[in-house]
Amino acid sequence: MRIIADENIPYAERLFSHFGDVQKLPGRKLKPSDVVDADILLVRSVTQVNTALLEKSRVQFVGSATIGTDHIDLNYLSKRGIGFSNAPGCNALAASEYTLAAALALAERQDIDLAGKTAAIIGCGHVGTNVYKKLQALDMRCIINDPPRQATEKTAHFVTLDEALKADLITLHVPLTRSGPTPSWHLLDQAAIDKIKPGTIVINAARGGVIDNAALSKALLRKRLHVALDVWEHEPQINLKLLEQVDICTPHIAGYSLEGRVRGTQMVYEAACRYFKQAPRINILNELKQPDQPTITIKIPHPTIQPLKDAVRYAYDIRVDDEKMRQAAGTSACFFDQLRRDYPLRREFSQYTVASGQLTLKTQKALALLGFNLHTGLSEKTKVRPQS
């Protein structure tokens, strides 16, 4: 067998080599001639998998190491009898940690205390559910707008989109759909954006097309919103004016933790094994080397949100990604994809331990809800997080 894999899928060679030869290529540039003699195709969200790509190929199985499927023509695959699997939930923790880091960074810049404020989670699947838990740990009041879930669950805690747009923080976690009863394309269009009050924090780590980027850019000329965008319309040729206007910009890397990316590869590998009726030979998640887990010492003994900020920033400082993107913006036509390709190692919160002996029980509980490990004592290997 011949396997073609996006170059940004980690451990593809290691996992799929027993199927045959693995060749890694830039996912956004894949063309029909690249896959014509492939048996397995492994992609991420940047590759459009459709008739144009696969019509003359012998591909039997497509695996997408991502949560979403808006880049896949599922009807075409079904008609051709091509097996398919994605990786739902693989990077939910990483994307929720990104959202938390963005919320804390934006609140700090504007000197906003998030405790007691209202957060609207628009789309509450794998990622949104994790975001809900993390924002609750900050003592935020969380509300949910999710019409598909509301239609089946009939619970009282769902709100309309108009109600969600009144929140102090709005975070988007919906798949990109253009049809059906609740299409999400341009969910936040000009009319919706106009309903958002000045000073609101808006975070999009879902898909770029969920927000009308041109309308957002116009709105930012008229009123101050505090915006973090990880996803953009027309990637990788994004709106550079909008990049300059938003508070935090990153190149579609919210889910790019090592653990999240490896989970995605493992999930499509196991799906391919089932499809080809082979037993999985490797679980790469069990082989990930544990880092020398640092203990974050936070010298603030009284109950405050500052220890949470310090712990999150230690594990993932979103300001670094923002600065790198601003420096790279416009330097080349492919700067966006280069940032994604060369993205540095990032571990999830579960890989870090907070020295909690000086912290209140409330703060310890909040840190645990965010996903950190806790240690009540200190050791000689303790690493101290400097205040900043």
N, C-alpha and C positions, 0 to 999 in steps of 0.2 A: 504493500500500500504506500501511497504518497500522501503526506500531510502538509498542508499549507497553513501557517499560523501567523497571526499578527505579531510583530516584533515586540509588542508591549505585553504579551502574555507570559508571565514568569513560569519557568519550569516546564514549558511545553515540550521541549526536547526530552527531558528526563521522563515525563509521564507517558508520552505518546510514542517513544522510540521503539517500543516492542510491537507497535502496529506496523511500523515501516520507517521510511526516511522522512525526517521533519525539516522543512525549510521555512525560515522566518522572513517575512517581508513587511514593509510599511503598510499598515491596514488601510489607510485612507487612499493609497495609490493602487490597490489591487485592481487588476483588470482581467478580462476573460482569458487572455493568453496565459496568465499566471496560474489559473486553476483548471485549465482544460483537461489536464491529466491527473488531477488530484482526486483522492478518494474521500478524504476528510478535510474540512475547512474549519479553522478556528479563528474567530473574529472577536472584536470588541465593538463598541457602539459607533465607531467612525466608518465602518464598512457597510455599504448598502448591499444587502444580499437579496437578489431578485433575478428576474428572467435575464436581464442584460448581462449579469455576471456569470450565471450558471448554465444558460441554455445549451451550450455546446460542451459542457463538462461532464465528467463521469462521477461527480461528487455524490456520495451515498449518505453522508452525515455532516451536518453543520452544528457546531457548538459555539455559542456566544457566551464568553466569560463575563457577562454583565447581568444586571437586573432587568433592564428594559428590553423590549423587542420591537420598538418602533422602526428600527433599521432593517428588520427582517420581513420579507414578504412570505408570511406563514401560509397563505393560501397557495402560493406557487409551490412551496416545498411540499405541501400535502398532496397536490395534484401530481407532482413528480415522484412521490413516494420516497422523498428524502427525509431521513431522520433528523430530528432537531432537539436541542436542549439549550436552555439558558441557565443562569445561576441565580435564581431569586434569593434575595437576602444575603448574598455573599459579602457585599460591602456595606451592609446596613449600619453596622457599628461605626465604620470609618466615616461614612457620610453624616451620621448623627454627631460624631465628635467634631467634624468640620463645622457643622451648623452651630454647635455650642461655642466653639472657639470664635466663630464670626460674631455671634451674639455678644459674647463677653468683650471682644475687642471693640466693637462698635459702641457698646454701652460705656466702656471706659473712656473712649475718645470724647464722648459727649457728656461725660460725668452723669450718667443715668444709672440709677439703682433699679435693677430689674425686679427685685423682690416686690411682690404685690401688683406688678404690671400684668397685663393680659397678653398672652401669646396665642396666635391663631396658627394651627397646623393645617395646612391645606393639602390633603392627601395623607392618609394615616395607614399606610401599609407597613412593610418591614422597616423602612427608614423612619417614617413619620412616628411610628410607635416608639422607637428608641428616642427620637427627639422629644416626644411628649414626656417620657420618663425623666430625661435629663433636664428639661426646662422646669419640670415640677421640683426637681432637686434644688433649683435656684429660688424656690418659693414663688414661682410665677403661676398665675391662673391660666390654665390651658384649655382652649376650646378647639373643636375639630370641625372642619368642613370637608366632607367626603361623601358626596351623593351616592356612589355605588354601595358603600358600606351602609349608609343610612337606609337605603332601600331594602336591605336584607335584615338589618339588626333592629331597626325601629326603636332605638334608645333615645333618651331625651338629651344627651350631651352633644348632639350634632347641631351645628348652626348653619345658616345660609351664607353664601359668599358675601353678601352685603354686610352681614353681621361680622364676618371674619375680617373684613376690610376696615373695621373700626378699631381693631386691636392695636396695642402698642408695638407689637412685634408680629410680623407676618413671615412665615417660612413655608416654602413650596416643596412638595415631595410627591408630585403626581407623574404618572407616565404621560408621554406625549401622544395624544390621539386627535384625529381630525374628524372623526365621525362617531356615530352612536349617540345615546341620549345625553351624555355629558362630555363633549369634546373638550380637551384641555389646551389645544392650540390657541394662543393669544387669550388665555383665560383672564390674564390681566391685560386688557386692552386699554385704549385711551379712557373709555368711560369708567372702567374699574379703577384705574390708577388715579383718576380725578377724585374718587371717593376716599382715597387714603389721606389721612390727616397729616399735616406737616409734623416732622419730628419722628415719624414711625420708622422702625427698623424693618427692612425688607431683605430677605435672604432667599436666593434661588440656587439650589443645588440639585435640581431635577433635570429639566431639559430647557435649552435656551428659548425655544419657541413657545414656552408657557407664558412668557412675558413678551409683549410687543416692544422690542428694543427701541424702535424709533419713537414710539409714544412715551416710553420711559425717559429717553433722552430729552424730549421736549418738556416733560413734566419737571425734570430736574433743573430746567432753566427758570421755572416759575416758583417752585417751592422746594424746601429742604427735606429730603428723605435721606435716611442713612442706609445705604444699599451695599450689599455684598453679592457679587455675581461670580459663580463658578462656571456657569454654563451660559452660552451665548447663541443668538441666532446666527446662522451662516458660518458656523465654525468650519475651518480655521480662519476664514476671512471675516473677522469680527469688526464691530463698530468701534473704531479707535477713539472717537469722540466720547462715546459712552464710557469706555474704559477710563478716560480721564475724569469723568464726572462722578463715578461711583467711589465709595469709600474703600472698598476692598475688592480686588479683582484677582482671580486665579484661573488657570487654564484647564478647567474640567478635570480636577484632580481630587474632588471631595472624597471619593471612595478609594483613593490610591494608597491605602495602608498596605504594608506587606501582607498582613494576615488576610485582608479583604481580597486582594488580587490572587493570592494563592488558593483561597477558598473557591474562587471562581474557576480557576484552572482545574482543581480537584473535582469539582462538581460536574463539569462537562466531560472530564476524563472518565469518571464513573458512569456517566450517562452513555458515553461511547462504548464502554465495556459492556453495558447491558444491551445496547443495540446490536453489537457484533457478537454477543453471547460469549464474552470472555470474562474471566475473573480478574478484578483489579489486582495489580501486583504491588502498587505503591500507594501509601497515604503520605503525601508530602507534608501535610500539616503536622504529622507526628515527628517529622525530621527537622522542622524549623529549629534552628539553634536559638535557645533562649539568650537574650542579651544579658550582660552584667546588670541586673536590675538595679537602677539607682533608687536610693531612698531620698525623697524630696523633703528637706527640712524646712518648714515654714514657721518663722518666728513671730507668729501673731496668735497669742493664746486666747484672745477674746472672740466672741461669736461675730464674725464678719464674713462677707463674701470673698474677701481678699485671698484666703487660702485656696479657694476654688479657682480663682483666676491664676494664681501662681502655679498650681498643679497642672492646669490645662495648658498654660503657656509653656511650661517645662516640657510636657509631652508633645505638644504641637503648637508652635508659634506661627500662627497664620500670617503674621506681619511679614515674615520672611518670604513666603510665597507671593504675597502682594507686591513686595518691593522687587523681587526678581522679574515678575511679569511687567511691571512698569518700566524697568530698565531694558527689557528685551523688546517691548512693544515697538513694532515698526522697523526693527533692525533688519529683518528679512521677511520674505513672503511666507516663510514656514516657521516663524518664531513660536507660534502657538503649539504646533506639534513637536517642535524641538524641546520645549519646556516639559511636555508630557513624556516624551521619550527619555529625557535625562532626569526625570524626577528623582530626588534623593530618597534614601530609605526612610520610611516613616512607620513607626510601630503604634499599635493601638494602646489605649489607656491601661488595658489589662496587663501590659508589660512593665508597669511602673508601680512602685510601692511608696506610699506617703508615710513618713514618720508622724504618727498622729498623737503621740503622748501628750503634747501641749494643747491639743485642740479640743473643743467642746464636743460632746456626744452628737449634737445636731450637725456640726460640721463634718464629723467622721461619717455619719450616716449619709450626708449629701455626697461626700467623696466616693463612698462605696456605691451609691446609686449612679454616679457618673462612670463607674467601671474601674476605679483605682483599687489596688490592694492597700491594706493598712498595716502598719507596724507600730506598736505602742512604745517600743524601745529604740535606742540608737546603737549603732555599731561603728567600728573603726572604718568600715567601708562606706559609711554614710556620705552622700554627696549633698552639699548644701546649695539650695537654690538662692542665689543672691536676689535681693529686692530690686525691682526696677519700676 
